[in-house]
Amino acid sequence: MQTYDVSLLEEAVGFLRGLPAKLRAKAFRGIELLRELGPDLPMPHARALKGADGLRELRVKFASDIIRLFYFRHKGRLYIVTSGFVKKTDKTDPRELQRAVRLMQAFKEDQA
């Protein structure tokens, strides 16, 4: 079985470091699923975001805690995790989404 490469931007690393240990472990399990399944990672683990130009969210839940990690596919088998946040409402925080889009665009510009 072929796997995919997953790279985390500094913002995502900093976010993950700040999580409680069990929630962080669950987040890394989600990242491992992304590495194993890539574009075939189904709901409830991943979801495309409307109007976000290829950005997707990795959905992680542990007990009553919910986090989202934003990621996108870059050049073939590589996925980039841009950032994350603790979800406190039913809707995705538009500021967090805009931040993730900016990080994605900046990454792509640096790679051009």
N, C-alpha and C positions, 0 to 999 in steps of 0.2 A: 504494500500500500504506500503510495507516494504521500508525502506530507508537504505542508506549506510552511514558509518562513513567516514568522511574526516578529516585528520589531516595535519597541515601545519608545515613543518620544519622551523627553525629560519630564514633561508635564504629567504623562501617564505614570511614570515611575514614581514621581513625587506623590501623586495621589494614592497609588497602591501602598507605598510605604506608610502612609498615615492611617491606613485602615486597621481595625482590630485583626488579630492573627487569624481567627477562623473565617472572617469575611474575606481577608486577603487570600487565604488558601482557596476559597471557593472561586474568587475572581481568577486566580491562576489556573484553576481547573477549566474555567470557561475559555481562557486563552489557549489552553492545551487542546480543547475541542476545536477551536478555530484552526489551530495548527494541523489537526488530524483531518478535519472535514472541509475546510476552506469554504468555497461558495455553497456547499451542500449543507452547511450548518443550519438546522431548521429552527422555527419557533418551538419552544419559548426561549431558546438560547440566543437567537439573533433576529434582527429585523431591519429592513431597509427604512430609511428616513425620507419622508416626502420633502421634495424641494431642497435637498441637501447635496446635490451633485455627486452622488456615489458614496456618500457617507452612510455607514450603518451603525447600529448599536448592538453591543454585546450585553445581554441582559443577565444580571446576577442577583439572586435572592438568597439570603441566609436568615432564617427565622423571620423577624419583622423588618430586617434591613434590606433595602433594595439599592443597588448601584447600577450605573450604566457606564460602559466604556465605549467611546466612539472609535471607529476604525474605518479604513478604506483599503481597497485592493490597489496595489501599485506594481506595475510591470510583472505580469505573469503570476508567479507563485508567492509573491511577497505581500503581506498585509502589514499596515502601519496602524498602531493604536495611538491616537492623538492625545486623549485626555479622558477624564472620568469625573463623575459626580455622584453624590448620594441623592437618591430620588426621594422627595418628600411629598410630592403631589402626584395626581394621576397623569398630568401632562409633562412632557419633557420641557425643562427650563429653556426658554428661547435664548437666553444669554449664554448658557452652556453650549447650546447647539451652534450659535454664531461663533463662539470661541473655537470650537472644534473645526468648523469650516475654515476659519482663518489659519489655524495650525496646519490643516491639510493643504490649503493653497500655498502657504509659505514653504512647506516641505516640497511640494511639487515644483515651485519656482527655484528652490535651491538645487534640485536635481536636474533642472533643464540645462 
